[in-house]
Each structure stands twice: as structure tokens, then as C-alpha cells.
Amino acid sequence: MRHRVVITGMGCISGLGKGLEANWAALRAGASSIRPIAREGMEGIASWIAEDGESPRCTAAELRPLGKLDPISRHAIEAASEAVDQSGLADHPVLRDRTAILIGCGSGGNATIDAAYQRLFGQGQAKVHPQTIPASMIAAPAAHIAMLYKVHGPAFTLSSACASSAHALGEAMHMIRSGRVEVAIAGGAEACLSQGSWTAWRSLGVLAPDACRPFSLERKGMVLGEGAAVLVLESEEHALSRGATIIAELAGYGASSDAAHMTAPDVEGIAAAIRAAHADAGAGVEAPSLISAHGTGTQLNDPAEAAAMRSVYGKGIDRHSVIATKSAHGHMIGAAGAMEFLLGIRCLVEGLAPPVLNHLGTPADCALPLVLSQQSIDHEVLVSNSFAFGGLNAVLIGRKP
């Protein structure tokens, strides 16, 4: 039996703000969180979360039993708490043994690792913080969410670079479809703005010095961001039985591997994931859709993604609308797929598509029906693309309820 999977809660945190409403307000206003980074040894631009020491969702007493928290877990907890609160499941018995937690992360606790290495190599100390391993492990965010909500079902991390959280949502959908669980808390988190991580990314030569310009002339690379996005997924039967408000449906998921190159995307691999998602959702490629592009603003990704979309949608591509929200919140790596899917769902619900920012004209090899100024939409379907280093691709399809 294939159960329909619906969304009953959404939460996020990024450089645009804490909480979905703050992020949505900034996005629809055409605001950007990309700005100069003011941290020692990290000259450049990024989209980071200003640390004010406050959590709008969890008290210090609630967080204390979780132990040392790296920013990646703090971000995940903020987003998950908002999503669970909105779903109305905070005290529901289903959380105990009929709920799964799947969190996508591109890397673990970078800040914790940096601090440990500074003590060890920079200061010559023989010991590091005793909770360095549990705080920095890539599974920590999933474990911390499980501890916070006393979830005893399956809880684990998926790591596939920039597609991590899209894979997490897709696999969570399949767990609910198959009847393994009734509910899934799924999404992604990333906190890669530490000096060590920043230096490694800068050495790769893919960071822009000015702005993220997806599918644009004079694009110079990606801009790093951090944060988290988490959704509560449920079987439709379970959501209806408890009178939950259904936000939208997670209707399809396609995944593929380029099996070709670690950093150069493959057009056919990307197209295969898009086609698989449409087939899984039973959604024809001809139906006008809102497409949330991966849109990193890099020299290699943008033309490959554009070519793959033209291959899949053919001459009918102009009936679709393409957005690229990394131009506003930066590239959130492991959290990017969930963040873009979440914001895309909000666009469907509100009937509004935000503009691709920083655009300076479209080169021929990036020709797409881009949304360059805010516009009203009446699409029923969302296609959300995530294409990662290593040629690891995931595409999600959402529908209005």
C-alpha cells in the first residue's frame, strides 16, 4: 500500500532570519543575507547567522541535558522545534515509536573541530574538550532532535554533500509510504562557516568575491551560507485522523548518480533525477510548475543544470517559472535542499515567486524562464533540484494539498 505523504510542519533558520516567517518576509522583499564576513582569518562574503545567544524555541533548561552543542545541532534544533510546534505533534504519542528522524548534513561540527585543533596544534595542549567527539560527529543533529522529543524510532544522518537534505526528505517520504513509520522529522543542517572549513572551500576556488548570481553573466561562484530547514511529514491518514492542517504534499522523489566526476556536473545524470521525480509523482513534465533550481552561480553548475532542464522540458520549458533562492540565503550545503524545498512550498501556498537576485543578464547557455522580479503564480506543482559534488543528485516534487 502506497500512503500519500503530506507536510504538516515547517521550520528554518538562515542568515535571512530565525524562523520561517522571518525568512519568508525577507525573501519576498527581495532581501539578501549575503554580506562581508567579519571573522578573523575569513576574509570574504558569506551568509551567516548572527549569534545573539537567544533561542526563540528552546530554553536553556531544555537544551542542557543534550550536552555540548555545536552550531550545526543548534541550527537543527531551532528548525525542528518550529516544525514540530507547527505540526501540533510536540506531545503526541506517535513520536515515541512511529516516528523517524532523517537529517542531511554535508559535514559535522566544524566549529567544535576547529576549537579542538586550535587547542591541540595551536596551543600545544595535550587534551581537548571531552565532548569533542559527540558534539562534532555528523550524526549529532539527528541524535539531539531525538533526545529533545524522546523519539525512539529510527534516527540517522544522510550525507551526500549539497543534496543531503533533499535525499533525507525523499527517503523519509518512502519510509512513510511503505508504512514503516507514520511521521518523519526530516530536513538538513549545516554550520560550515568556521575558519578551517572556510579555508578549505576558498582553496577549492569556487567562492564568489561579490555575490551569488545564478544563471547570470559575470557570475563568479557560490557564496557559503549556514542554517537548517526541517519539515514534519506524515501519512495523509494519520494527519487527517488527528485533524492536522495539511500544508502541502511531498509527492515525488528522484535520485541519480553521475558516476563521472567529483566536482563537474553531468547533464544526463541531472536530467535522469528530474525525470525520475516526475515519474514517481505521476506529474507530467508539461504541467506548468515552479522550479526551484540548484542555481549555485558557478561556471560549471548553471549551464549544466539549464541544459538538463531544457532536455527534460523541451520546447515547453517557458510555461514553467524558475527561481534560485541561493542568491538570497547563500549555499547552505547539507541544508540547501530542504531549505529550497520548504521555501518553494511556501511560494506555492502564497501564490508568489521571489526574484533571482543579483542578475546581470542571461548568457545563452543558461537560458531559462527565470523569475527576475517578484511575480504572482498559480502553479500546483513544485520541482526542487539538488545536485551535489560527487555527482549525487536528488529532485523533490511537491503539490498543493
Buried (B, 14 or more C-beta within 10 A) or exposed (E): EEBBBBBBBBBBBBBBBBBBEBBBEBBBEEBBBBEEBEEEEBEBBBBBBEEEEEBEBBEEEEBEEBBBBBBBBBBBBBBBBBBBBBBBBEEBEBBEEBBBBBBBBBBBBBBBBBBBBBBBEEEEEEEBEEBBBBBBBBBBBBBBBBBBBEBEBBBBBBBBBBBBBBBBBBBBBBBBBEEEBBBBBBBBBBBBBBBBBBEEBBEEEBBBEBBBBBBBEEBBBBBBBBBBBBBBBBBBEBBEEEEBEBBBBBBBBBBBBBEEEEEEBBBEBBBBBBBBBBBBBEBEBEEBBBBBBBBBBBEEBBBBBBBBBBBBBEEEBEEBBBBBBBBBBBBBBBBBBBBBBBBBBBBBBEEBBBBBBBBEEBBEEBBBBBBBEEEEBEBBBBBBBBBBBBBBBBBBBBBBB
